Amino acid sequence: MVSGEVRQFFVEETTTYAGTVVLHVTVRDRAGKVRWNGAAAGAARRFGRSYSAENYYETLSDAVVDATGKLLHDADFRRALVRR
């Protein structure tokens, strides 16, 4: 079982949109024993019109994709997903 929580989900608008997402993820086996526990952080930067909801959404989406990619590249996380 994979569970998680969002620890950070934020966009700051200055001259660009800068987004940060931090996910805390836990992988447990069928007995409930923790097989892996850790965090994955993602970031994104985007140019765009000021106060644009679309730019905020796209920046957050890109940051989530970045965090997910980093999580999936973690060899220990991938090993924890394999049933034994």
PyMOL Python script that loads the backbone (N, CA, C, O; Angstrom):
from pymol import cmd

cmd.read_pdbstr("""\
ATOM      1  N   MET A   1       0.836  -1.166   0.000  1.00  0.00           N
ATOM      2  CA  MET A   1       0.000   0.000   0.000  1.00  0.00           C
ATOM      3  C   MET A   1       0.894   1.247   0.000  1.00  0.00           C
ATOM      4  O   MET A   1       1.870   1.335   0.745  1.00  0.00           O
ATOM      5  N   VAL A   2       0.539   2.179  -0.835  1.00  0.00           N
ATOM      6  CA  VAL A   2       1.269   3.447  -0.909  1.00  0.00           C
ATOM      7  C   VAL A   2       0.349   4.531  -0.372  1.00  0.00           C
ATOM      8  O   VAL A   2      -0.793   4.662  -0.812  1.00  0.00           O
ATOM      9  N   SER A   3       0.848   5.301   0.574  1.00  0.00           N
ATOM     10  CA  SER A   3       0.081   6.428   1.102  1.00  0.00           C
ATOM     11  C   SER A   3       0.995   7.644   1.157  1.00  0.00           C
ATOM     12  O   SER A   3       2.219   7.526   1.106  1.00  0.00           O
ATOM     13  N   GLY A   4       0.388   8.785   1.260  1.00  0.00           N
ATOM     14  CA  GLY A   4       1.215   9.975   1.303  1.00  0.00           C
ATOM     15  C   GLY A   4       0.439  11.208   1.703  1.00  0.00           C
ATOM     16  O   GLY A   4      -0.782  11.188   1.854  1.00  0.00           O
ATOM     17  N   GLU A   5       1.173  12.258   1.866  1.00  0.00           N
ATOM     18  CA  GLU A   5       0.565  13.546   2.167  1.00  0.00           C
ATOM     19  C   GLU A   5       1.370  14.646   1.503  1.00  0.00           C
ATOM     20  O   GLU A   5       2.569  14.513   1.259  1.00  0.00           O
ATOM     21  N   VAL A   6       0.690  15.712   1.226  1.00  0.00           N
ATOM     22  CA  VAL A   6       1.333  16.882   0.636  1.00  0.00           C
ATOM     23  C   VAL A   6       1.820  17.752   1.782  1.00  0.00           C
ATOM     24  O   VAL A   6       1.022  18.213   2.598  1.00  0.00           O
ATOM     25  N   ARG A   7       3.123  17.979   1.846  1.00  0.00           N
ATOM     26  CA  ARG A   7       3.702  18.783   2.914  1.00  0.00           C
ATOM     27  C   ARG A   7       3.867  20.243   2.500  1.00  0.00           C
ATOM     28  O   ARG A   7       3.844  21.147   3.335  1.00  0.00           O
ATOM     29  N   GLN A   8       4.031  20.450   1.212  1.00  0.00           N
ATOM     30  CA  GLN A   8       4.153  21.823   0.709  1.00  0.00           C
ATOM     31  C   GLN A   8       3.566  21.865  -0.697  1.00  0.00           C
ATOM     32  O   GLN A   8       3.781  20.955  -1.497  1.00  0.00           O
ATOM     33  N   PHE A   9       2.819  22.937  -0.990  1.00  0.00           N
ATOM     34  CA  PHE A   9       2.143  23.103  -2.278  1.00  0.00           C
ATOM     35  C   PHE A   9       1.991  24.602  -2.451  1.00  0.00           C
ATOM     36  O   PHE A   9       0.987  25.187  -2.044  1.00  0.00           O
ATOM     37  N   PHE A  10       3.006  25.226  -3.065  1.00  0.00           N
ATOM     38  CA  PHE A  10       3.093  26.683  -2.994  1.00  0.00           C
ATOM     39  C   PHE A  10       3.654  27.276  -4.273  1.00  0.00           C
ATOM     40  O   PHE A  10       4.559  26.714  -4.890  1.00  0.00           O
ATOM     41  N   VAL A  11       3.109  28.412  -4.661  1.00  0.00           N
ATOM     42  CA  VAL A  11       3.649  29.180  -5.777  1.00  0.00           C
ATOM     43  C   VAL A  11       3.884  30.604  -5.310  1.00  0.00           C
ATOM     44  O   VAL A  11       3.021  31.222  -4.686  1.00  0.00           O
ATOM     45  N   GLU A  12       5.070  31.113  -5.623  1.00  0.00           N
ATOM     46  CA  GLU A  12       5.384  32.513  -5.352  1.00  0.00           C
ATOM     47  C   GLU A  12       5.532  33.227  -6.689  1.00  0.00           C
ATOM     48  O   GLU A  12       6.245  32.768  -7.581  1.00  0.00           O
ATOM     49  N   GLU A  13       4.855  34.343  -6.807  1.00  0.00           N
ATOM     50  CA  GLU A  13       4.946  35.128  -8.033  1.00  0.00           C
ATOM     51  C   GLU A  13       5.810  36.356  -7.772  1.00  0.00           C
ATOM     52  O   GLU A  13       5.477  37.214  -6.954  1.00  0.00           O
ATOM     53  N   THR A  14       6.933  36.415  -8.493  1.00  0.00           N
ATOM     54  CA  THR A  14       7.784  37.618  -8.485  1.00  0.00           C
ATOM     55  C   THR A  14       7.900  38.031  -9.947  1.00  0.00           C
ATOM     56  O   THR A  14       6.895  38.400 -10.555  1.00  0.00           O
ATOM     57  N   THR A  15       9.080  37.982 -10.517  1.00  0.00           N
ATOM     58  CA  THR A  15       9.201  38.218 -11.955  1.00  0.00           C
ATOM     59  C   THR A  15       8.809  36.982 -12.757  1.00  0.00           C
ATOM     60  O   THR A  15       8.576  37.061 -13.963  1.00  0.00           O
ATOM     61  N   THR A  16       8.740  35.838 -12.073  1.00  0.00           N
ATOM     62  CA  THR A  16       8.270  34.579 -12.657  1.00  0.00           C
ATOM     63  C   THR A  16       7.360  33.904 -11.626  1.00  0.00           C
ATOM     64  O   THR A  16       7.193  34.395 -10.509  1.00  0.00           O
ATOM     65  N   TYR A  17       6.788  32.792 -12.015  1.00  0.00           N
ATOM     66  CA  TYR A  17       6.053  31.941 -11.085  1.00  0.00           C
ATOM     67  C   TYR A  17       7.014  30.846 -10.644  1.00  0.00           C
ATOM     68  O   TYR A  17       7.558  30.130 -11.484  1.00  0.00           O
ATOM     69  N   ALA A  18       7.229  30.706  -9.343  1.00  0.00           N
ATOM     70  CA  ALA A  18       8.124  29.678  -8.809  1.00  0.00           C
ATOM     71  C   ALA A  18       7.315  28.772  -7.890  1.00  0.00           C
ATOM     72  O   ALA A  18       6.816  29.213  -6.855  1.00  0.00           O
ATOM     73  N   GLY A  19       7.188  27.510  -8.271  1.00  0.00           N
ATOM     74  CA  GLY A  19       6.391  26.571  -7.490  1.00  0.00           C
ATOM     75  C   GLY A  19       7.235  25.524  -6.802  1.00  0.00           C
ATOM     76  O   GLY A  19       8.269  25.093  -7.311  1.00  0.00           O
ATOM     77  N   THR A  20       6.763  25.121  -5.619  1.00  0.00           N
ATOM     78  CA  THR A  20       7.423  24.079  -4.846  1.00  0.00           C
ATOM     79  C   THR A  20       6.369  23.110  -4.323  1.00  0.00           C
ATOM     80  O   THR A  20       5.332  23.522  -3.803  1.00  0.00           O
ATOM     81  N   VAL A  21       6.647  21.826  -4.468  1.00  0.00           N
ATOM     82  CA  VAL A  21       5.772  20.778  -3.945  1.00  0.00           C
ATOM     83  C   VAL A  21       6.648  19.781  -3.202  1.00  0.00           C
ATOM     84  O   VAL A  21       7.686  19.357  -3.712  1.00  0.00           O
ATOM     85  N   VAL A  22       6.231  19.408  -1.999  1.00  0.00           N
ATOM     86  CA  VAL A  22       6.925  18.368  -1.240  1.00  0.00           C
ATOM     87  C   VAL A  22       5.896  17.310  -0.866  1.00  0.00           C
ATOM     88  O   VAL A  22       4.885  17.604  -0.228  1.00  0.00           O
ATOM     89  N   LEU A  23       6.171  16.073  -1.274  1.00  0.00           N
ATOM     90  CA  LEU A  23       5.299  14.941  -0.982  1.00  0.00           C
ATOM     91  C   LEU A  23       6.000  14.017   0.005  1.00  0.00           C
ATOM     92  O   LEU A  23       7.174  13.694  -0.174  1.00  0.00           O
ATOM     93  N   HIS A  24       5.296  13.594   1.037  1.00  0.00           N
ATOM     94  CA  HIS A  24       5.830  12.601   1.968  1.00  0.00           C
ATOM     95  C   HIS A  24       5.094  11.297   1.681  1.00  0.00           C
ATOM     96  O   HIS A  24       3.865  11.245   1.732  1.00  0.00           O
ATOM     97  N   VAL A  25       5.851  10.246   1.380  1.00  0.00           N
ATOM     98  CA  VAL A  25       5.262   8.990   0.907  1.00  0.00           C
ATOM     99  C   VAL A  25       5.726   7.828   1.785  1.00  0.00           C
ATOM    100  O   VAL A  25       6.878   7.774   2.216  1.00  0.00           O
ATOM    101  N   THR A  26       4.796   6.898   2.040  1.00  0.00           N
ATOM    102  CA  THR A  26       5.106   5.690   2.792  1.00  0.00           C
ATOM    103  C   THR A  26       4.608   4.486   2.004  1.00  0.00           C
ATOM    104  O   THR A  26       3.493   4.488   1.484  1.00  0.00           O
ATOM    105  N   VAL A  27       5.447   3.464   1.922  1.00  0.00           N
ATOM    106  CA  VAL A  27       5.070   2.195   1.289  1.00  0.00           C
ATOM    107  C   VAL A  27       5.047   1.148   2.395  1.00  0.00           C
ATOM    108  O   VAL A  27       6.023   0.974   3.125  1.00  0.00           O
ATOM    109  N   ARG A  28       3.908   0.448   2.507  1.00  0.00           N
ATOM    110  CA  ARG A  28       3.757  -0.613   3.504  1.00  0.00           C
ATOM    111  C   ARG A  28       3.453  -1.937   2.801  1.00  0.00           C
ATOM    112  O   ARG A  28       2.841  -1.965   1.733  1.00  0.00           O
ATOM    113  N   ASP A  29       3.891  -3.023   3.421  1.00  0.00           N
ATOM    114  CA  ASP A  29       3.536  -4.331   2.873  1.00  0.00           C
ATOM    115  C   ASP A  29       2.139  -4.719   3.362  1.00  0.00           C
ATOM    116  O   ASP A  29       1.490  -3.946   4.066  1.00  0.00           O
ATOM    117  N   ARG A  30       1.680  -5.909   2.991  1.00  0.00           N
ATOM    118  CA  ARG A  30       0.325  -6.342   3.354  1.00  0.00           C
ATOM    119  C   ARG A  30       0.123  -6.454   4.864  1.00  0.00           C
ATOM    120  O   ARG A  30      -0.997  -6.319   5.357  1.00  0.00           O
ATOM    121  N   ALA A  31       1.191  -6.697   5.582  1.00  0.00           N
ATOM    122  CA  ALA A  31       1.108  -6.813   7.039  1.00  0.00           C
ATOM    123  C   ALA A  31       1.138  -5.445   7.717  1.00  0.00           C
ATOM    124  O   ALA A  31       0.969  -5.348   8.933  1.00  0.00           O
ATOM    125  N   GLY A  32       1.349  -4.404   6.942  1.00  0.00           N
ATOM    126  CA  GLY A  32       1.393  -3.054   7.516  1.00  0.00           C
ATOM    127  C   GLY A  32       2.779  -2.575   7.891  1.00  0.00           C
ATOM    128  O   GLY A  32       2.940  -1.468   8.407  1.00  0.00           O
ATOM    129  N   LYS A  33       3.785  -3.402   7.637  1.00  0.00           N
ATOM    130  CA  LYS A  33       5.166  -3.023   7.952  1.00  0.00           C
ATOM    131  C   LYS A  33       5.647  -1.993   6.934  1.00  0.00           C
ATOM    132  O   LYS A  33       5.433  -2.151   5.732  1.00  0.00           O
ATOM    133  N   VAL A  34       6.296  -0.944   7.421  1.00  0.00           N
ATOM    134  CA  VAL A  34       6.820   0.100   6.542  1.00  0.00           C
ATOM    135  C   VAL A  34       8.013  -0.455   5.771  1.00  0.00           C
ATOM    136  O   VAL A  34       8.992  -0.919   6.355  1.00  0.00           O
ATOM    137  N   ARG A  35       7.908  -0.395   4.446  1.00  0.00           N
ATOM    138  CA  ARG A  35       9.002  -0.859   3.579  1.00  0.00           C
ATOM    139  C   ARG A  35       9.838   0.306   3.074  1.00  0.00           C
ATOM    140  O   ARG A  35      11.020   0.145   2.770  1.00  0.00           O
ATOM    141  N   TRP A  36       9.223   1.479   2.985  1.00  0.00           N
ATOM    142  CA  TRP A  36       9.952   2.677   2.555  1.00  0.00           C
ATOM    143  C   TRP A  36       9.185   3.886   3.054  1.00  0.00           C
ATOM    144  O   TRP A  36       7.955   3.890   3.088  1.00  0.00           O
ATOM    145  N   ASN A  37       9.932   4.914   3.442  1.00  0.00           N
ATOM    146  CA  ASN A  37       9.340   6.139   3.946  1.00  0.00           C
ATOM    147  C   ASN A  37      10.263   7.281   3.535  1.00  0.00           C
ATOM    148  O   ASN A  37      11.462   7.237   3.811  1.00  0.00           O
ATOM    149  N   GLY A  38       9.725   8.287   2.886  1.00  0.00           N
ATOM    150  CA  GLY A  38      10.586   9.388   2.488  1.00  0.00           C
ATOM    151  C   GLY A  38       9.817  10.517   1.837  1.00  0.00           C
ATOM    152  O   GLY A  38       8.589  10.496   1.748  1.00  0.00           O
ATOM    153  N   ALA A  39      10.561  11.489   1.393  1.00  0.00           N
ATOM    154  CA  ALA A  39       9.968  12.679   0.784  1.00  0.00           C
ATOM    155  C   ALA A  39      10.527  12.880  -0.614  1.00  0.00           C
ATOM    156  O   ALA A  39      11.647  12.478  -0.930  1.00  0.00           O
ATOM    157  N   ALA A  40       9.713  13.513  -1.432  1.00  0.00           N
ATOM    158  CA  ALA A  40      10.134  13.882  -2.781  1.00  0.00           C
ATOM    159  C   ALA A  40       9.721  15.326  -2.998  1.00  0.00           C
ATOM    160  O   ALA A  40       8.561  15.688  -2.801  1.00  0.00           O
ATOM    161  N   ALA A  41      10.670  16.138  -3.402  1.00  0.00           N
ATOM    162  CA  ALA A  41      10.398  17.557  -3.637  1.00  0.00           C
ATOM    163  C   ALA A  41      10.478  17.846  -5.125  1.00  0.00           C
ATOM    164  O   ALA A  41      11.327  17.312  -5.838  1.00  0.00           O
ATOM    165  N   GLY A  42       9.586  18.693  -5.567  1.00  0.00           N
ATOM    166  CA  GLY A  42       9.582  19.099  -6.960  1.00  0.00           C
ATOM    167  C   GLY A  42       9.499  20.611  -7.061  1.00  0.00           C
ATOM    168  O   GLY A  42       8.980  21.281  -6.168  1.00  0.00           O
ATOM    169  N   ALA A  43      10.014  21.135  -8.153  1.00  0.00           N
ATOM    170  CA  ALA A  43      10.000  22.581  -8.354  1.00  0.00           C
ATOM    171  C   ALA A  43       9.705  22.872  -9.815  1.00  0.00           C
ATOM    172  O   ALA A  43       9.956  22.054 -10.700  1.00  0.00           O
ATOM    173  N   ALA A  44       9.167  24.057 -10.040  1.00  0.00           N
ATOM    174  CA  ALA A  44       8.892  24.497 -11.406  1.00  0.00           C
ATOM    175  C   ALA A  44       8.948  26.012 -11.452  1.00  0.00           C
ATOM    176  O   ALA A  44       8.670  26.699 -10.469  1.00  0.00           O
ATOM    177  N   ARG A  45       9.312  26.506 -12.612  1.00  0.00           N
ATOM    178  CA  ARG A  45       9.392  27.951 -12.831  1.00  0.00           C
ATOM    179  C   ARG A  45       8.750  28.238 -14.175  1.00  0.00           C
ATOM    180  O   ARG A  45       8.966  27.519 -15.150  1.00  0.00           O
ATOM    181  N   ARG A  46       7.963  29.295 -14.212  1.00  0.00           N
ATOM    182  CA  ARG A  46       7.214  29.620 -15.424  1.00  0.00           C
ATOM    183  C   ARG A  46       7.073  31.136 -15.544  1.00  0.00           C
ATOM    184  O   ARG A  46       6.885  31.844 -14.554  1.00  0.00           O
ATOM    185  N   PHE A  47       7.168  31.608 -16.776  1.00  0.00           N
ATOM    186  CA  PHE A  47       6.903  33.014 -17.070  1.00  0.00           C
ATOM    187  C   PHE A  47       5.431  33.155 -17.422  1.00  0.00           C
ATOM    188  O   PHE A  47       4.813  32.208 -17.909  1.00  0.00           O
ATOM    189  N   GLY A  48       4.878  34.309 -17.184  1.00  0.00           N
ATOM    190  CA  GLY A  48       3.489  34.510 -17.586  1.00  0.00           C
ATOM    191  C   GLY A  48       2.930  35.821 -17.086  1.00  0.00           C
ATOM    192  O   GLY A  48       3.563  36.573 -16.345  1.00  0.00           O
ATOM    193  N   ARG A  49       1.725  36.053 -17.526  1.00  0.00           N
ATOM    194  CA  ARG A  49       0.982  37.241 -17.165  1.00  0.00           C
ATOM    195  C   ARG A  49       0.746  37.266 -15.653  1.00  0.00           C
ATOM    196  O   ARG A  49       0.496  36.221 -15.053  1.00  0.00           O
ATOM    197  N   SER A  50       0.822  38.427 -15.043  1.00  0.00           N
ATOM    198  CA  SER A  50       0.660  38.570 -13.606  1.00  0.00           C
ATOM    199  C   SER A  50      -0.755  38.208 -13.165  1.00  0.00           C
ATOM    200  O   SER A  50      -1.733  38.512 -13.847  1.00  0.00           O
ATOM    201  N   TYR A  51      -0.839  37.558 -12.019  1.00  0.00           N
ATOM    202  CA  TYR A  51      -2.099  37.144 -11.396  1.00  0.00           C
ATOM    203  C   TYR A  51      -2.944  36.238 -12.290  1.00  0.00           C
ATOM    204  O   TYR A  51      -4.171  36.329 -12.278  1.00  0.00           O
ATOM    205  N   SER A  52      -2.308  35.378 -13.053  1.00  0.00           N
ATOM    206  CA  SER A  52      -3.010  34.460 -13.939  1.00  0.00           C
ATOM    207  C   SER A  52      -3.229  33.123 -13.231  1.00  0.00           C
ATOM    208  O   SER A  52      -2.269  32.431 -12.890  1.00  0.00           O
ATOM    209  N   ALA A  53      -4.486  32.767 -13.013  1.00  0.00           N
ATOM    210  CA  ALA A  53      -4.789  31.482 -12.370  1.00  0.00           C
ATOM    211  C   ALA A  53      -4.197  30.330 -13.171  1.00  0.00           C
ATOM    212  O   ALA A  53      -3.683  29.370 -12.596  1.00  0.00           O
ATOM    213  N   GLU A  54      -4.268  30.421 -14.488  1.00  0.00           N
ATOM    214  CA  GLU A  54      -3.732  29.362 -15.344  1.00  0.00           C
ATOM    215  C   GLU A  54      -2.238  29.155 -15.090  1.00  0.00           C
ATOM    216  O   GLU A  54      -1.775  28.016 -15.043  1.00  0.00           O
ATOM    217  N   ASN A  55      -1.484  30.235 -14.927  1.00  0.00           N
ATOM    218  CA  ASN A  55      -0.049  30.104 -14.666  1.00  0.00           C
ATOM    219  C   ASN A  55       0.222  29.489 -13.296  1.00  0.00           C
ATOM    220  O   ASN A  55       1.163  28.710 -13.145  1.00  0.00           O
ATOM    221  N   TYR A  56      -0.590  29.829 -12.300  1.00  0.00           N
ATOM    222  CA  TYR A  56      -0.442  29.200 -10.984  1.00  0.00           C
ATOM    223  C   TYR A  56      -0.692  27.691 -11.102  1.00  0.00           C
ATOM    224  O   TYR A  56       0.100  26.895 -10.596  1.00  0.00           O
ATOM    225  N   TYR A  57      -1.784  27.293 -11.764  1.00  0.00           N
ATOM    226  CA  TYR A  57      -2.125  25.878 -11.912  1.00  0.00           C
ATOM    227  C   TYR A  57      -1.034  25.118 -12.666  1.00  0.00           C
ATOM    228  O   TYR A  57      -0.644  24.022 -12.263  1.00  0.00           O
ATOM    229  N   GLU A  58      -0.548  25.701 -13.754  1.00  0.00           N
ATOM    230  CA  GLU A  58       0.481  25.026 -14.550  1.00  0.00           C
ATOM    231  C   GLU A  58       1.786  24.889 -13.772  1.00  0.00           C
ATOM    232  O   GLU A  58       2.470  23.871 -13.874  1.00  0.00           O
ATOM    233  N   THR A  59       2.126  25.903 -13.003  1.00  0.00           N
ATOM    234  CA  THR A  59       3.353  25.836 -12.205  1.00  0.00           C
ATOM    235  C   THR A  59       3.243  24.739 -11.150  1.00  0.00           C
ATOM    236  O   THR A  59       4.180  23.963 -10.965  1.00  0.00           O
ATOM    237  N   LEU A  60       2.108  24.670 -10.459  1.00  0.00           N
ATOM    238  CA  LEU A  60       1.913  23.618  -9.458  1.00  0.00           C
ATOM    239  C   LEU A  60       1.905  22.239 -10.103  1.00  0.00           C
ATOM    240  O   LEU A  60       2.499  21.299  -9.574  1.00  0.00           O
ATOM    241  N   SER A  61       1.237  22.115 -11.240  1.00  0.00           N
ATOM    242  CA  SER A  61       1.192  20.835 -11.953  1.00  0.00           C
ATOM    243  C   SER A  61       2.587  20.388 -12.351  1.00  0.00           C
ATOM    244  O   SER A  61       2.939  19.222 -12.174  1.00  0.00           O
ATOM    245  N   ASP A  62       3.385  21.302 -12.885  1.00  0.00           N
ATOM    246  CA  ASP A  62       4.754  20.964 -13.281  1.00  0.00           C
ATOM    247  C   ASP A  62       5.591  20.556 -12.067  1.00  0.00           C
ATOM    248  O   ASP A  62       6.428  19.660 -12.173  1.00  0.00           O
ATOM    249  N   ALA A  63       5.379  21.195 -10.924  1.00  0.00           N
ATOM    250  CA  ALA A  63       6.125  20.855  -9.709  1.00  0.00           C
ATOM    251  C   ALA A  63       5.733  19.461  -9.208  1.00  0.00           C
ATOM    252  O   ALA A  63       6.588  18.712  -8.736  1.00  0.00           O
ATOM    253  N   VAL A  64       4.443  19.109  -9.309  1.00  0.00           N
ATOM    254  CA  VAL A  64       4.000  17.761  -8.919  1.00  0.00           C
ATOM    255  C   VAL A  64       4.630  16.711  -9.836  1.00  0.00           C
ATOM    256  O   VAL A  64       5.079  15.665  -9.367  1.00  0.00           O
ATOM    257  N   VAL A  65       4.662  16.987 -11.133  1.00  0.00           N
ATOM    258  CA  VAL A  65       5.290  16.065 -12.082  1.00  0.00           C
ATOM    259  C   VAL A  65       6.771  15.894 -11.754  1.00  0.00           C
ATOM    260  O   VAL A  65       7.289  14.778 -11.806  1.00  0.00           O
ATOM    261  N   ASP A  66       7.453  16.980 -11.418  1.00  0.00           N
ATOM    262  CA  ASP A  66       8.870  16.917 -11.059  1.00  0.00           C
ATOM    263  C   ASP A  66       9.075  16.061  -9.808  1.00  0.00           C
ATOM    264  O   ASP A  66       9.965  15.211  -9.782  1.00  0.00           O
ATOM    265  N   ALA A  67       8.261  16.278  -8.774  1.00  0.00           N
ATOM    266  CA  ALA A  67       8.376  15.495  -7.534  1.00  0.00           C
ATOM    267  C   ALA A  67       8.096  14.016  -7.797  1.00  0.00           C
ATOM    268  O   ALA A  67       8.802  13.148  -7.282  1.00  0.00           O
ATOM    269  N   THR A  68       7.083  13.731  -8.586  1.00  0.00           N
ATOM    270  CA  THR A  68       6.740  12.341  -8.906  1.00  0.00           C
ATOM    271  C   THR A  68       7.862  11.663  -9.679  1.00  0.00           C
ATOM    272  O   THR A  68       8.194  10.506  -9.418  1.00  0.00           O
ATOM    273  N   GLY A  69       8.439  12.380 -10.623  1.00  0.00           N
ATOM    274  CA  GLY A  69       9.566  11.831 -11.381  1.00  0.00           C
ATOM    275  C   GLY A  69      10.741  11.501 -10.491  1.00  0.00           C
ATOM    276  O   GLY A  69      11.369  10.455 -10.648  1.00  0.00           O
ATOM    277  N   LYS A  70      11.043  12.386  -9.556  1.00  0.00           N
ATOM    278  CA  LYS A  70      12.153  12.131  -8.623  1.00  0.00           C
ATOM    279  C   LYS A  70      11.847  10.924  -7.739  1.00  0.00           C
ATOM    280  O   LYS A  70      12.729  10.114  -7.454  1.00  0.00           O
ATOM    281  N   LEU A  71      10.594  10.812  -7.310  1.00  0.00           N
ATOM    282  CA  LEU A  71      10.199   9.666  -6.495  1.00  0.00           C
ATOM    283  C   LEU A  71      10.379   8.368  -7.277  1.00  0.00           C
ATOM    284  O   LEU A  71      10.915   7.394  -6.750  1.00  0.00           O
ATOM    285  N   LEU A  72       9.939   8.354  -8.515  1.00  0.00           N
ATOM    286  CA  LEU A  72      10.035   7.142  -9.334  1.00  0.00           C
ATOM    287  C   LEU A  72      11.464   6.796  -9.729  1.00  0.00           C
ATOM    288  O   LEU A  72      11.742   5.649 -10.079  1.00  0.00           O
ATOM    289  N   HIS A  73      12.368   7.753  -9.680  1.00  0.00           N
ATOM    290  CA  HIS A  73      13.773   7.475  -9.965  1.00  0.00           C
ATOM    291  C   HIS A  73      14.530   6.981  -8.734  1.00  0.00           C
ATOM    292  O   HIS A  73      15.690   6.582  -8.841  1.00  0.00           O
ATOM    293  N   ASP A  74      13.890   7.003  -7.580  1.00  0.00           N
ATOM    294  CA  ASP A  74      14.524   6.545  -6.346  1.00  0.00           C
ATOM    295  C   ASP A  74      14.505   5.013  -6.334  1.00  0.00           C
ATOM    296  O   ASP A  74      13.441   4.397  -6.262  1.00  0.00           O
ATOM    297  N   ALA A  75      15.683   4.413  -6.405  1.00  0.00           N
ATOM    298  CA  ALA A  75      15.792   2.949  -6.490  1.00  0.00           C
ATOM    299  C   ALA A  75      15.207   2.264  -5.254  1.00  0.00           C
ATOM    300  O   ALA A  75      14.577   1.215  -5.383  1.00  0.00           O
ATOM    301  N   ASP A  76      15.396   2.825  -4.075  1.00  0.00           N
ATOM    302  CA  ASP A  76      14.859   2.219  -2.857  1.00  0.00           C
ATOM    303  C   ASP A  76      13.327   2.244  -2.864  1.00  0.00           C
ATOM    304  O   ASP A  76      12.690   1.282  -2.434  1.00  0.00           O
ATOM    305  N   PHE A  77      12.746   3.321  -3.344  1.00  0.00           N
ATOM    306  CA  PHE A  77      11.286   3.402  -3.465  1.00  0.00           C
ATOM    307  C   PHE A  77      10.773   2.329  -4.420  1.00  0.00           C
ATOM    308  O   PHE A  77       9.810   1.629  -4.109  1.00  0.00           O
ATOM    309  N   ARG A  78      11.405   2.201  -5.566  1.00  0.00           N
ATOM    310  CA  ARG A  78      10.977   1.194  -6.551  1.00  0.00           C
ATOM    311  C   ARG A  78      11.102  -0.220  -5.980  1.00  0.00           C
ATOM    312  O   ARG A  78      10.226  -1.058  -6.192  1.00  0.00           O
ATOM    313  N   ARG A  79      12.184  -0.480  -5.262  1.00  0.00           N
ATOM    314  CA  ARG A  79      12.365  -1.809  -4.653  1.00  0.00           C
ATOM    315  C   ARG A  79      11.261  -2.103  -3.633  1.00  0.00           C
ATOM    316  O   ARG A  79      10.801  -3.239  -3.516  1.00  0.00           O
ATOM    317  N   ALA A  80      10.846  -1.075  -2.901  1.00  0.00           N
ATOM    318  CA  ALA A  80       9.802  -1.265  -1.878  1.00  0.00           C
ATOM    319  C   ALA A  80       8.460  -1.623  -2.507  1.00  0.00           C
ATOM    320  O   ALA A  80       7.616  -2.240  -1.858  1.00  0.00           O
ATOM    321  N   LEU A  81       8.261  -1.243  -3.753  1.00  0.00           N
ATOM    322  CA  LEU A  81       6.999  -1.536  -4.434  1.00  0.00           C
ATOM    323  C   LEU A  81       6.884  -2.984  -4.920  1.00  0.00           C
ATOM    324  O   LEU A  81       5.788  -3.466  -5.204  1.00  0.00           O
ATOM    325  N   VAL A  82       8.011  -3.661  -5.011  1.00  0.00           N
ATOM    326  CA  VAL A  82       8.025  -5.029  -5.516  1.00  0.00           C
ATOM    327  C   VAL A  82       7.543  -5.980  -4.420  1.00  0.00           C
ATOM    328  O   VAL A  82       8.053  -5.950  -3.300  1.00  0.00           O
ATOM    329  N   ARG A  83       6.569  -6.817  -4.742  1.00  0.00           N
ATOM    330  CA  ARG A  83       6.054  -7.799  -3.771  1.00  0.00           C
ATOM    331  C   ARG A  83       7.068  -8.902  -3.555  1.00  0.00           C
ATOM    332  O   ARG A  83       7.735  -9.359  -4.483  1.00  0.00           O
ATOM    333  N   ARG A  84       7.162  -9.309  -2.321  1.00  0.00           N
ATOM    334  CA  ARG A  84       8.068 -10.429  -1.997  1.00  0.00           C
ATOM    335  C   ARG A  84       7.359 -11.449  -1.190  1.00  0.00           C
ATOM    336  O   ARG A  84       7.949 -12.464  -0.820  1.00  0.00           O
TER     337      ARG A  84
END
""", "prot")
cmd.dss("prot")
cmd.show_as("cartoon", "prot")
cmd.util.cbc("prot")
cmd.orient("prot")
